[in-house]
C-alpha cells in the first residue's frame, strides 16, 4: 500500500516548478510612466494576472514605478488619483495612478 502512495507523490522538482510559476504569476508589470493631462502630472498603469491578490500586485507595481520616477529626479511622489479595473482572479487587474513629483522637503498633505 505504501509503495503505491510513493508512486503517486510528485517529485520535488515538480514543487519547484510550481513555486516558480506562482512567483511569475504574482509579478506585476507597468506600461511605463507617461505625461498626464495636466502640466507636471504623470500616469502609470500597473498590471497583474493570476492570483487572488492581483489588484494589490498591480497597485504596488504602479506605485513603485511612480516613486522610482520621482526618486530619479531627487523628488518624492504625490498621488493625485487612482483607478482600478478587473474583478476576477484570472482576469488582468490594473491600477492606473496619476501623480506629480514634489520636492523632498515639501509639506506632506
N, C-alpha and C positions, 0 to 999 in steps of 0.2 A: 504494500500500500504506500509506504513512504517513498519508494523508488518512483512511483507514478507521480507523486507530488513534486519531486525533484525535477522530473522531466518537463513539467509544465511551468516551472519557475522561470521567469525571464532572466536572461543573462545580465550581469552587472553592466555590461556595455550598453544594453538597451535603456537602462535607467539614466545613464549619462547622456545618451542621445535625446531622451525625453526631456531631461532637465535643460539641455541646450536649446531645444525647440521652444520650451516655455519661456526661457530667458529672451530669446529673439522676439517672441510674440509680445512680451511686455515692454519692449523698447519703443519709445516714441520718436517720431521724426518731425521736422519742421519744413516749411516751404521757403524759409529764409525771410529775413526782415525786408519789408518794402515800405516805401513812403506812403504815409496816410493821406487822408483828405485835407487835413489841416496842416499849416506850416509846423515844422518840427515835431510832427506826430508820425508814428510808425506803426505798422501792424506785422504780426507774425501768427501763423497758424500751426499748431501742434496737432499731430495725428497719431492714432494708435488703434490697433485691432487685436482681438483675440483673447482678452482677459476680462474678468468681471469688473476690474477697475480701470478699463481702458481710458475712460474720460479723465481720470486722475493722471495717468501717464501722459495723455495728450496735453493736459493743462500744464504739467510740470515741464514738458518739453518746450512749450511756448514761453512760459515764464523764465526758464533758464536761458533761452535764446535772447529774450528781451534784456535780461540782466547782463548777459555777456556782451551784447551790442553796446549798452551804455558803459559798461566797465572798460571796454576798449577805448572809450572816449574820456576816461577818468571821471565818469559821472555815475549816477545811480538811476535806476528805473523808477518811473512814476506811472502806475497803471491808470489808464483812463476808462477803459471798458473791457468787457469780456463777453463773448458769445460762444455757446457750446451747441453741438449737434450730435445726433446719433443716440439711439436708445437701446439697441440690443447688444448683448455682449460680443457677438460675432460680427457686428456691423462696425464700420470705421467710425470712430469717435473723433471729434475735432474740438479744438478750443482756439478761437481767434482772439488775440489780445491786441488792444490798441494802447499805445504807451508813448511817453515822452522821456527824454533824458534830462535830468536836472543836476545842478552841481552837488557834489557830495555833502557840502555844508548847508544846503538849503533846508529850511524847516520842513519837517515831515507833516503831512496833513491827513 
